[in-house]
Amino acid sequence: MKLREEYKKEIKIFNLTLLLRPIIVFFCLSIGYYFLKDLLPVSPFPFIWIFLSSLFISILFYISAKKGKKFLLTHLFADIALIIGIMHFTGGPESAFSILFFLVIIMASLFLERDKFFLFSVNLIIAYNIFLFLWTTNILKTPFELEIAKSEMFLRGYIFTLSFIIASFLSYILSERARRGEKRALRADFLAKEILKNLGEIVVVRNKNKEVLFSNSNLPENFLKLIEKNPKIKEIVLNSSIFSLNYKKFPLFDDEIEIFVLRDITKEREMEEIIKQKEKEKFLTELSQGLAHEIRNPLGAIQGAFSTLSKVKDKEKKEKLLNLIKKEIERLNSMVNVFSQYAKIKKINKEKIPLKIFVSNIANEFKVQNLHFENTPEFIECDPYLMKIAISNLLRNAIEAVDGDITKVRIEIKSNNSQTEISIKDEGPGINEEEIEKIKYPFYTTKTGGMGMGLPLADRIAELHGFKLKIESKKGKGTEAKIVIK
């Protein structure tokens, strides 16, 4: 496409030169006749004849160009003949219009290949010198008398020949450099567009006038307008497919460029849903196994106590069995309450709370004094009741991990531009990697007598707030639980 555009551009330039030829010839002849008619008896007919010839040549070449044949070399030789004709009737070798030869040299350097250009330049030099010789030796009939000494003729021929050679080399070097630069630009543009076409992403480039400079896909007309109305949009649904959107706007010279990059993430979203479903199934499996295990133990103890109770006559032993039954029932009731609390947490009531005071008060309840605050925000928005449960559970786990030695527990709050972390560290025995993956599941515990609901509850509360609970631990080096607030 780009090559076709460049070809059209070249044709336009060529047609422009055809149009300019008769205009330049008319302009030169008019000026020459205007100044010469008062000095010498000059007839206007040769001037009219040269102008009509230039017009006829331009029309002829235009028709041939329409048929796909430009005859560039012949076209330029015709220009040499016309310039010589203009010079002949406007002062011969002393004509001011000899400068037109340099214009033709520049045009030839733009259109001709190297070999043809140098062939043309040699012929131009020869044609000029032949014209100079014929004029000064009176072999060519001149329209008016003009005496030029042979030494002057040789000097003029030498100067113009040297000037033509220098002009030819300079024009060729500059034109060749421009051509190479254009080829590199075309190649880079072509490669960039081919890469973008096969990238698997939709790319749209616009300028400040909202004109589409490049697009590797046909998008609906209202698509870009939709993005303009919602510049912060990150995902968009298009033809039943989900696309992630990356938008960038930047100045480029005197223009302003907008780039829209859309990546089809439909399959990724489908895979995420499959993974979520698998995780849900895994979670429910772990939950059911943990729940069955937690219920089975107290039920087994209750069943055994009842079986023994009917056989025992000793009052003291009966009292012990009844206490055991009561204890296990209370355990079952406590477990049901905790699980019910976990399941019921679906809605949060956010308030603006002072973070330092809030965390310090919870630490005081557990008598933890090792607190460290760094760049802490003054306020955060959260549900104070639920957040207290989450932090208390994490703190309780840390204290239990160090067997109640609160000097080995540290609370840190640190913040940067994007997030705040509430960190609770302990110097306990730590957790291995396999256990870290499971400790967020309900009823999974590594502690004797533990219920395994503290971390799942804290994780659930963090998730509902849009926060993240992270557990980092190494066996023998302690554990760090972090609530990441974004």
PEHU-V809526 format. One line per field, one symbol per residue. phi: phi as a letter, one per 30 degrees, with the letter a starting at -180 (. if undefined). burial: I if it has 16 or more other ideal C-beta (glycine too) atoms within 10 Angstrom, else O. A space follows every 10 residues. Layout:
phi = ???
burial = ???
//
This chain:
phi = .ddddddddd dddddddddd eddddddddd ddddddddcb dcdddddddd dddddddddd dddddddjcc heddeddddd dddddddecb kiecdddddd eddddddddd ccdedddddd dddddddddd edddddcidd dcdadacbdd dddddddddd dddddddddd dddddddddd dddddddddd dddddddcdi bdbbbbcddi dddaacadcd dddddddddb dcdcbbcbhi ccbdcbcbba dbhccbccbc bccdcedddd dddddddddd dddddddddd dddddddddd dddddddddd cccddddddd dddddddddd dddddddddd dddddbbbcd bdbddddddd dddddcidcd cbcbhdddbb cadddddded dddddddddd dchidddccb cbbbbbdcab cccbcbcddi bddddedcdd deicbccdid cicddedddd dddddicbcc cbabeibjbb cbcccc
burial = OOOOOOOOOO OOOIOOIIOO IIOIIIOIIO OIIOOIOOOO OIOOOOIOOI IOIIOOIIOO IOOOIOOOOI OIIOIIIIII OIIIIIIIII IIIOIOIIOI IOOIIOIIII IIOOOOIOOI IOOIIOIIIO IIIIIIOOOO OOIOOOOOOO OOIOOIIOOI IOIIOOIIOO IIOOIOOOOO OOOOOOOOOO OOOOOIOOOO OIIIIIOOOO OOOOOIOOOO OOIIOOIOOO OOOOOOOIOO OIIOIOIOOO OOOOOOOIOI IIOOOOOOOO OOOOOOOOOO OOOOOIIOOI OOOIOOOIOO IIOOIOOOOO OOOOOOOOOO IOOIIOOIOO IIOOIOOIIO OIOOIOOIOO OOIOIOOIII OIIOOIOIOO OOOOOIOOOI OIIOOIIIII IIIIIOIIIO IIOOOIOIII IIIOIOOOOI IIIIIIIIII IOOOOOOOII IIIIIOOOOO IIIIIIIIII IIOIIOIOIO IOIOOOOIII IIIOIO
//
